[in-house]
Amino acid sequence: MNNGKSYHLETFAKGDFFGDMAFLDHSVRSADAVALTPTDLYALSRTSFDTLADERPAVGKRVFARLARALAIRLRQTDAELRALKES
């Protein structure tokens, strides 16, 4: 929400995740999420994750690898959208 306006940025489906940037850089979220249908969510705090990763490093590595891949895909999509806007 920005000055009373909302913008649709992404639609997520089963198995997707969000909040990854704030999770990684310990910063404030850059957007809010609104569920349009009944939704089950699992929240994992960075503190809980850090404890888990200390106890099970392979799990921590897999989570970070998935985060990195998802961020790379999202950044490529954003780049493509910005290029399309520039060309229009």
C-alpha positions as CSV (number, residue, x, y, z in Angstrom):
1,M,0.0,0.0,0.0
2,N,1.4,3.4,-1.0
3,N,-0.6,6.6,-0.2
4,G,-3.8,4.6,-0.1
5,K,-3.1,2.9,-3.4
6,S,-2.4,-0.8,-3.8
7,Y,-0.6,-2.5,-6.6
8,H,-0.8,-6.1,-7.7
9,L,2.8,-7.4,-8.0
10,E,2.5,-11.1,-8.0
11,T,0.2,-14.1,-7.6
12,F,1.4,-17.0,-5.6
13,A,0.3,-20.6,-5.7
14,K,0.7,-23.7,-3.5
15,G,4.3,-24.1,-2.5
16,D,5.3,-20.5,-3.2
17,F,6.9,-18.3,-0.6
18,F,7.2,-14.6,0.0
19,G,9.0,-12.3,2.5
20,D,12.3,-13.6,1.3
21,M,14.0,-10.2,1.0
22,A,13.2,-9.3,4.6
23,F,14.2,-12.7,5.7
24,L,17.6,-12.4,4.1
25,D,18.5,-8.8,4.9
26,H,16.7,-8.5,8.3
27,S,14.9,-5.4,7.0
28,V,11.3,-4.3,6.9
29,R,9.1,-6.0,4.3
30,S,8.8,-4.1,1.0
31,A,5.2,-5.2,0.4
32,D,2.1,-6.7,2.0
33,A,0.4,-9.9,1.0
34,V,-3.4,-10.3,0.7
35,A,-5.0,-13.7,0.4
36,L,-8.0,-13.8,-1.9
37,T,-9.0,-17.3,-0.9
38,P,-8.7,-19.4,2.3
39,T,-5.0,-19.9,2.8
40,D,-2.8,-21.9,5.1
41,L,0.5,-20.2,5.8
42,Y,3.7,-21.3,7.5
43,A,5.8,-18.6,9.0
44,L,9.5,-19.2,9.7
45,S,11.3,-16.5,11.6
46,R,14.9,-15.8,10.9
47,T,15.8,-16.6,14.5
48,S,14.1,-20.1,14.2
49,F,15.7,-20.7,10.9
50,D,19.2,-19.8,12.2
51,T,18.7,-22.3,15.1
52,L,17.6,-25.0,12.6
53,A,20.5,-24.3,10.2
54,D,23.0,-24.6,13.1
55,E,21.5,-28.0,14.0
56,R,21.1,-29.2,10.4
57,P,23.5,-27.4,8.1
58,A,22.3,-29.3,5.0
59,V,18.7,-28.0,5.5
60,G,20.0,-24.5,5.8
61,K,22.0,-24.8,2.7
62,R,19.0,-26.1,0.7
63,V,16.8,-23.3,1.9
64,F,19.3,-20.7,1.0
65,A,19.8,-22.3,-2.4
66,R,16.1,-22.2,-3.1
67,L,15.9,-18.6,-1.9
68,A,18.8,-17.6,-4.2
69,R,17.2,-19.4,-7.2
70,A,13.8,-17.8,-6.6
71,L,15.3,-14.3,-6.2
72,A,17.2,-14.8,-9.4
73,I,14.1,-15.8,-11.3
74,R,12.1,-12.9,-9.9
75,L,14.8,-10.5,-10.7
76,R,15.0,-11.7,-14.3
77,Q,11.2,-11.3,-14.6
78,T,11.4,-7.8,-13.2
79,D,14.2,-7.0,-15.7
80,A,12.1,-8.2,-18.6
81,E,9.1,-6.2,-17.4
82,L,11.2,-3.0,-17.1
83,R,12.7,-3.6,-20.6
84,A,9.2,-3.9,-22.0
85,L,8.0,-0.7,-20.3
86,K,11.1,1.1,-21.6
87,E,10.4,0.0,-25.1
88,S,6.7,0.9,-25.1
